[in-house]
Amino acid sequence: MLACSILRRISPSAKPFPVHCPASTSASASASPARGAQIASQYARRPRSFPLACPFSTRPRSQEQPREASALWTITFTLLALGGGAWLHDKYVNSTDHPPLHPSPAAPHIPSFLGVIDTLTTMPTEPAPGTVGTLTPEQEAKLQEFWVLTLKVFGVPLDALETEPANGKGNADAAPSSSAQDKKKSGKRRGWLWGRSNEDDDDTKSASSANGNTSSLASISITEGDDKHGQSKEFQRALVELQPEEIRTAFWNMVKHDNPDALLLRFLRARKWDVNKALIMLISTMRWRLQEVHVDDDIMANGEAKALKQASSSDAAEKKKGEDFLKQMRLGKSFLHGVDKLGRPICVVRVRLHRAAEQEAESLERFTVYTIETARLLLAPPVETATIIFDMTNFTVANMDYTPVKFMIKCFEANYPESLGTVLIHKAPWIFSSSSISIAITPNIIANPAIGIWSIIKGWLDPVVASKIHFTKNREDLEAFIPPSQIMKELEGDENWEYEYAEIQEGENTQMEDKETRDKLIAERQALAKEIQDITIEWIRASYMKETDAATAAKNKRNGLIEKLREQYWILDPYIRSRSLYDRLNILKGNGKIEFYPEAEKSREDEKKASSNAAAETTGAA
C-alpha cells in the first residue's frame, strides 16, 4: 500500500500499474514503512530537471538522463520492497488483530433437495453439456438428423423434408450456387438431411423416400468390433419383426414424463454423436422393451401387485416367481433412497443379502428392470442420471453372482445409456479387489482363478462406465458425493432412516380398472405425440432452409407441446402403472411431485407441532 501511494505521488499524471494495491490494514505504521515514507517525501520535494511524460520508460530522453532514470528505478523498487515487506508483516504476523484482506471464497452451496420437488420444473442444479438447453449448433444439427432417421423408422411421412426449392438453395435469399464445390456441399447437406453417414456417396445413391420403406434403413450397420452387445443384429430383427407403429408407440411409452429430446440425446452421447450408431442402439432398445422384457405392458403395468398374486398361485413355477420378486423387495436387497450432492437419485445395493441359488435369474432381472424404471420416475430436469452404492459390508465370495452383474452391465450400456452418474463400491474387502485370489464362479463363466473379482468385472465394462466407478472405504469418502445429513446410519451417516418394506394396500390400483378413462388418456397422449412429430418436422425443415423466424416459432411451439406431454403423463400414470413401494412411502406424490425425504418433512412438522403445543401450555400456565 505504501509503495503504491508513493509511486502515485512521484508521478501523479502517470497511469497506475495494473496491479492490486491492498488497502491499509493497520493504523500505526512500523519503522520500516515510516522510513520509506520519509525517503519518498524527501524525494518528491526535490526539483526535477525533466518532465515525467513517460515516467516508466527505460529509454533516456537525453544523454544526461540515463543515470537519473536508473536512480528512479532503484528507489522505486527499494520502496516496493520496504512497503511490501511491511504489508506482509502486518498481514501474517498481526493477522489476529485484523481480518484477511482477501478471504478465501466460500465453499459452493450444496442444495439439500429437501421438501417437495416438481419434476415438471427444474432441480436446483446445473445441466450437463450435451443435454437439453446446452446444445451447440453442431449438436443440435445431430439431434435433428437423429429425429429424421427415427421418424423414418416410425413410418412418419417426411414429404415436407423431401421438397427442395426450385433453385436448390437452402435459403431463399442466398445467392445461387454455381461452382462444383458448392454443388458438392449442397449434396452433402442433402445427405445430412437423410441421415447418410458417408458424405462421399453420389447424389444418385440418396436414400429412398420416408414413406415406411425400410430398405435404406436396413443397410445401416456397425462393425462387429464396435457392437459389444450385438445390437446391429437386434436392429435388423426389429425392422423385420415389428411394425413401424409398434416401434413408434414403444418410443413414446419409454418417454413417459421425460423430454423426448433428452431421451434421444442419451443415445447420441453414448455413441459419441454418431447418428447411425445411435439409431441402431435406440431401435434395438425398443425391440428389447417390447419383445424380451415387456417393460411397459408387464413389468411396470403389473409391478409388485402381480408378484403378490403369483405368490398365492397353485402353480409352483408361478408361485416361485412371485415369491422371488417379493423377497428382493422385502429384504431391501436393492432400494432407492435420497439423492447425492447433485440431486441424483441414489440406489443402494446391499450385496451381502444376495445368494445366487436363492432366486431364479428371471425374477432377479425383472426386479432389476423394475428398479431402474422406477428410478427414472424420480428424475427431475436437468438431472438425467442416478448414483448406485454397492454396499460391500460383510461381503464374501458366496455373495458373488456374475449373471446379474452381466445383466446389469448390459442394461446400462445398451438399453439405458447415459443413465449412470456415478457408482460407489463401498467397503469392498480385499477378496473383491485382490488381483490374485482363488474364486468360485458360475459354471457358464470360464475365468482364470488367479484373477480377482473386480478384475473380471472391469474387463466387461465400457471404459466410459468404468470411469464412473469409485471405491469408498468410510463415511468421509462417501461425503465427497453425498451430504453427511443424507447418508443413512447404516452407512455411518447422520440420517436416522432404515429400510422397511411397505406392503401392498388393498385397492391401491383401482384406477387401473377404469379402462374407459385409460383409453381416452392414451388417445390424448398419442395425439400430442403426433403434434410433436409434425412440429419437429417443421422445425427441421425451417432450420435446414435457414428460415430463422420460422425455425424459432416452430421450436417454441414444440417446447410447449413437450411440456404438455410431460404434464399429461402424470395424469395418465395411475391408469397404466401399478403403484409401487415409493408411491406408498409418499416419495412419488402424484402429479409430477416427488419428495426424496418425506420422513424428514414429517419430523419437521412434528417438531413444529410440539413446539407450538409447548408454547400454548406455557401461555396457559402463565
N, C-alpha and C positions, 0 to 999 in steps of 0.2 A: 504494500500500500504506500509506504513511504517512498519507495523507488519510483513508483508510477507518478506520485504527486510531484516529485522533484523533476521528473522528465517533462511534465506539463509546464512547470514554472520556467524551466530552461528554454523551452520552445512552445510558447502559448499558441503560436499560429500553426504549428505542425499537426498533422493527423496523428491520433494516438496509435500505439502499437495494437495490432489485432490480438491482444491477449487480455485475459480477465484479470482485473485488479481487485483483489478481495477487499471487502470493507474492513475497517479497523475493528479489532475485537478487544481493545484494551484502552482505557482512558489514560493510563500512565505509560509513558514510553521508557524503555530500558536505556542504558547508557549508550549502547551501540547505535540505535536509531536516532537518539538525540544528537550524537556527534555527527551522524550522517546529515541530519537536517541543518546543523550549524555550517558544515562544509558547503552544502548546497546553497545555503542562503548567501554565504560569502561569495561563492562563485557566481551566483545570479546577479549580484550587485556590481560585478566587475564590468567595466566598459568593454563593449565588443567592437572590434575593428572590421567586422564583416557581417553582412546580412545573413539571416538564417532561412533563406528561401528554400534550401534543401538541407535541413539540419542533419539528416541521417545519411547523406551521401558520403561515400569514401573517396570521391574524386575531388582534389583540391581546386578551388576557384582561381588560385594564382600560385606562383612559385613560392610565395612567402607563407602560405597557409597550410601545407600538409602536416607540419608538426603540431599546429594548433588543433587541427581536426583530430589528430591522433590523441592529443591530450583530452579532448572532449570525450572520445570513446573510452579512454582509460578511466576517467572519473565516472562516466555513466555506468559502466559495468561494475565498478567498485561499489557505487551506491546501490545498484541492484542486488549485489551480494550481501551488503550490510542490511538493507531493508528486508530482503527476502529471508535472511537468516533470523532476523528479529521476529518476522511474521511466523516462521516455522516454530521458533521457540515458544512464541505465545500460543500457537495453535495446539502443539502437542505436549508442552510442559505444563502450561496453565489451562489445560482443557477442562479441568474440573470446575473452573470458575465461569466458563463460557460455553455455550452450545456450539457444536461443529458448524463451520460455515456452510458446508455442502453436505448435509445429511444424506446417507445412502438411501436410494429410492426404496419406498415401502414394498414389501412383498405383494405380488399381484393378488387381487381379491379373488378368492375361490368361492363361487356360489355353493350353497349347501343343498339346493334343489329341494328344500322342504316345502310342504304345502301342496296345494292342488296346482297341477300344470296342465295347460290346454295344449294338446298336441296339434291343434289347428292353427296355433300361432307359432311362436318360436321359443326355444330354450335359450337361457342367458349364456350362450357360448358362441364362439366364432365358427363359421363354416369352414370346411377344409377346401383346399384348392381342387379344382376339377369337379365341384359339386354345383348344384343349382344356385345361381346367384353369383358364382365366382368364375364362370367360364370365360376363357379368352375367345376372340373371334374364331381362331382355328378350331378350338374345342367345340364351339357352338356349331361350326360347319360340319364337324364329325358327327355331332348329335343329330343334325338334320339328315345327313347321309344315312345314319343308322335307322332313323324313322322311315325313310323311303324304302329301304330293304325290308324292314319289319312289316310295314303296311302291305308290301307286295306279298309277303308270306301270308298275311291275313286275308288276302284276296280283295283288298280295297282298291277300287278303280282309281288310277292316278292320271286320268286324262288331262287334268289341268297342268300336270308337270310334263306331259308329252308334247304340248303345244309350244313351238318356238316362234318368236316373232319373224315376220317375213324377211327381214334383213339379217336374221341370225344374231342380233345384238342382245347382250344381257341387260342393256339399259337403253330405253328409247331415246334418251338424249345423248348417248355416246356417239362418237364419230364412227362411220362404217369401217370395218376391219378388212384390209385387202391383202396384207402380207401373208406369206406362207406360215411365218412364225405365229401370227395372230390366229390364223385358222387352226393351227396345231393346238394353241392354247384353248380355243373355243371347243375343239374336240375333246380335250382333256376335261374341260368343265362339264360337258355333257356326260363324260364317263363318271365324273364325281356324282352327278345327279342320279345316275342309275346304279351307283354302287360298284363300279368296276374297279378292281384293285390294280390292274395293270394299265398304266396310263399310256403305254406304247401300242396298245391294240388299235387296229384300224377302226375308223368310224363305221365301216360296213359290218363290224362284228358287235355292234351295240346290242344291249340286252333286249330281249323280247318285251312285248307290252306287258303292263302290270295287271291285266285282266285275269288274274288267277293262274296264269301259265307259270308253272314252277320249273320248267326245263332249264332256264338260265340259272335259277337258284340252286338247282341240284348240282350244277357244275362247281359250286363253291366248295372248297375243301381246304384242309390244312395238312401239313406234313405229319407223318406218324411220330416223328421225334418231338413235335410240338403239341401232341394230342395225348396227354398223360392219362386221361380218363375215358378215352375212346369216344369223345363227343361228336367227332365227324361222322362216325357210323350212326350214332343216335340221331343226328341231324337228318341224314338221308332217310332213315326209317320214319321219322316224324313227317317228312314231306310226302311219303308214300302211304303211311297208315292213318294219318289224321287229316280231317278236312280243314281247310283254311279257317272256317268259322269256329271249329273246336280250338284251334291254336289261339285265335283272337280272344275267345272267351276265357281261356286259361290265363292269358296275359292279364286281362282286366281283373280277373279274380285274384291274381297274385298281387296286383297293385294295392288292393284294399284301401287303407287311408293314406297311402304313400303318394308322392308325386310321380307320375309315370316317367317324367324325365329323369328323376333321381334313380328310378329302377334301371332304366337303360344305361345311365351313366356308370352304374356299378359294373355292368358287364363291359363297358368300354374301357374303364380304368383297369379292370382285371386283365384285359387283353391289350394293354398299352396302346389304346386308341386305334387298334386295327379293326376296322368295321366288319370285315368278313369273319374274322375270328370271333368277334363279339356276337355276331348273328348266330353262328354255329352254337355257341355257348348258350345263348338265350333260348333258341328253339329246342335244343336238346333238353334244357331245363323244363320247358313246357311239357315235353313228352314224359319226362321223369315224374312230374307232378300229376299228370293225367293218367298215365298207364302203369307206373311202377308203384308209387306210394299213395296215390289218391289223397293228396294233401287237403284240398278244399271240399271235396264231396264226401270224405270219410273222416280223416283224422281230426280236422277242425270242426266239421259239422257234427260229429258224434262225440268226440272228446272223451272225458272221464266217464260220462254217463253210459257210454257203450261198454266200457270196461266193467262198470258195476253190474250191468245187465249180463255180460258174458260170464262174470264170476258166479252167477247164480244158474248158469246153464247146466242142463243134464248131459250135454255133450262134453266129454273130458277134454278134448282139444280146445274147444271154445272157452271152457272154464279156466284152463291153464293160461290162455292168452289174457283173459280179464284179470286174473289174479296176479300175473306177472306185471302187467301195466300198473295196477293199483299199488303193488308192492313198492315200485320205484317212487310213486307219489308219497306214500305213507312213510317210507323210510327217510325221504328227503335226500335221496342219493344225489339228486341234482335239483336245484331250485333257483328261482330268480328273487333277488332281494337288493334293493337300493341301487345307487349309482356311484360312479367314481368321480374324480375331480372335474372331468369333462362332461358330466351328465350322461355317461354311457351306462345303460342297464348292466347290472352285474349278475352273472350266472355262477353259482358256487357248485362245484362237483366234489362230493366227499368220496374220494376214491376208496377209502378203507371199507366202505359199505358194499363194495361190489365183489361178487364171486361169479366166475364165468358160468358155472354149471347151474346156477340158481334160477335162471330165466332163459327163455328162448331168444335167439338173436332177433327174430321178427318183432317181438314185443319191445325189446330194447331200442330197436331202430324206430319204431313207432313213437316211443317215448321221446327219443332224441329230436325227431322232426316236430313233435308237438311242442317241445320246449323252445326250439328255435322260432317256430311260427308265433308262439305266444310272446316271446321277447320282441318280435317285430312290432307287436301292438303297443309296446312301451317306448317306441322311438318317437321323439318329437323333434322336428326340424330345428336346427340343421344337424342334429345328431343322427348318424346313419349306421353306427357300429355299436358293438357291445363288448364288455370285458368278461373274460372267463377266468375264474380262480379254480385251479385244480388243487384242492387241499390234500396234500400227501401225508398228513399226520398219521402215524402208525401204519404206514404203507408196508406191505410185504409182497413178495413175489406172487402169493396166492391171489392178490387183488388185481394182478396184471391180466388184461384180456385184449389181445391185439385186434380182434374182429370189430368191436365197437369203435376202437380208435381209428381204424382204417375207414369205417363208415363215416365217422365224424369229419375226418380229413376230406373225404370226397364231397361231403355236403358243403363245407365251407369253400372249398376250392372250385367245385364245378357247379353247384346249384344255388349257393348263397354267397356269390363273390363280393368282396369288399364289405363284408359284414362283421369281421373281427377287428376290434380296435386294438386290444392287447390281450395276451394270455399270460397269466401269472401261475407258475408252478411253485406252489408254496410248501416249504419244509420237505423238499424231496430228500429222502435218505440216500446214503452212499450206494445202496443196492440199485437205485434207479439211475443214477448218473454215472456210476463207475463204468469205465471202458473195458474192464477185464474181469467179468464175473460169469459164473455159470448160471443160466436162467432156464426156466421151464417155458416152453412155448406151445401154442396150439398145434395140432397135428398138420394143419394145412399151411403153416408158416415154416419155411425152412430158413434157418439163420445160423450163423456161426455162434456157438455158445460163448465164445470169448468176447463177443461184442455186447456192450451194455444195452439196457432197455432204451435209454434216451438216444443212444447212437442209432438204434434201429428205427425209432420213430422219426428222428430228424431226417433220416435218409428218405422217408416217404413225403416229406413236406416240400412244398414250393418255397423257394428262397424268400419270397415276399412274406409268406405266412410265418416262416421260421424266424424272420427278423422281428416279428411282433411278440415273440416269446421271451419272458424274463423269469429268472429264478429268484424267489424271495425266501428269506430264512426266518424272519421275525416281524414283529409289528412295525419296527422302524422302516423296513424295506417296503411293507405294504403302504405306509404313509406317503411314499413317493407317488402313489397312484390314487389313494383313497383317503379322505379326511379321517382322522382318528375317531371323531364322533360318529362316523358312519361305518366303522369297522366293528362287526359284531364281536361279542365277548369270546365266542368260540374261536375266533382268530386273534385273540388277545387285544381287541379294541375296546372302545368305551361304550358302544351301543348295547344296551340291555335288551337283546332280542334273541329269541330261539325259534328255530323252525318247528312248526306244528301244522300238520295237515288238517284242513277243514273239510269235513265230509260233505258229500253231495246232499243238497237240500231238496226235499220233495217239491215239485212244481217250479223249480228254478228255470226250466226250459219250456214253459207253457207257450211262450210267444212263437216258438218254432212250430207249433201245431197249427198256427194261423197261416195256412198255405196261400190263401187269397191275398192277404197283405204282403206276404213274402214275394209272390209272383209280381204284384204291382210294383213293389220297390225295385225288384230286379229289372223289370222293364224300364223303369225310370233311369236306372244306372246304365243300362245298355244304350239308352237314348243319349245320355250325357257323354258316354264314351264315343259314340258316333259323332257327336258335335265336336269333341276334342280332335278326333281323327280328321274331320273336314277342315277345321281351322288350322290344324297342323300343316295340312297340305297347302293352304293359302299362305301361311307363314313362310313355308319353304319356298313356294313359288315367288312371293314378293321379294324375299331375300335374294334369291337367285337372279331375279330381274333387276335387282338394285333399286326397287321401288321403296325407298326408305319409309315414307309415311304409311304406306300400306302394310309394310312389314311390322312397323311399330304398333299399328292398330290391331293387326292380327295377333301379335304377341300379347298385347294387353288383354284382348278378349279371351285368348287361350288361357292365360293365367287365371282369369276369373272363373272360367269353366272348370279348371283343375281344382280350384278351391271348393267349388260346388260339389265336385265329385268326392273330394275328401270328406266334406261335411256329410254328404249323403251316405257314405259308408257306415258311419256310426248310427244312423237311423236304421239301416238295413241289418247291421251286425247281430242284434239279438234274435233275428229271424233265421239266420243262416249259420250261426256259430254257437255250439253248446257252451254253457257257462263253465268257467274254469276255476281253479283254486284262487286265482288272482282277482277274479270277479267277487268271489265270496269273501276275500280278505279286504275288499274295497280298495284295492290298488287300481284296478280298472273300474272307473266310476261311471262309465257310460258317457255318451255324447262327446267323446274325444277327450275326456278329462282323466288324468291319472294322478295318483299320489303315491310316491315311492315309499313314504314313511308314514302311513296312516296311524300307526301306534304312537309316533312322536306327537302328532297333532292331537290325538286323544289325550295323551299325557298332559299336554299344554292346556287343553280345555279343562281337565280335571283339576290341575293346579290353580287355574284361574277361578274355577268354581269354588274350590276350597278356600282360596284367599278371600273371595267375596263373602263367603259364609262366615269366615273368621272376623271380618270387618263388621259384618252385621251383628254378630254376637257381642263384639266389643262395644258397639254403639248402644245396643240394648242394655248391656250391663251398666253402662255409664248413666 
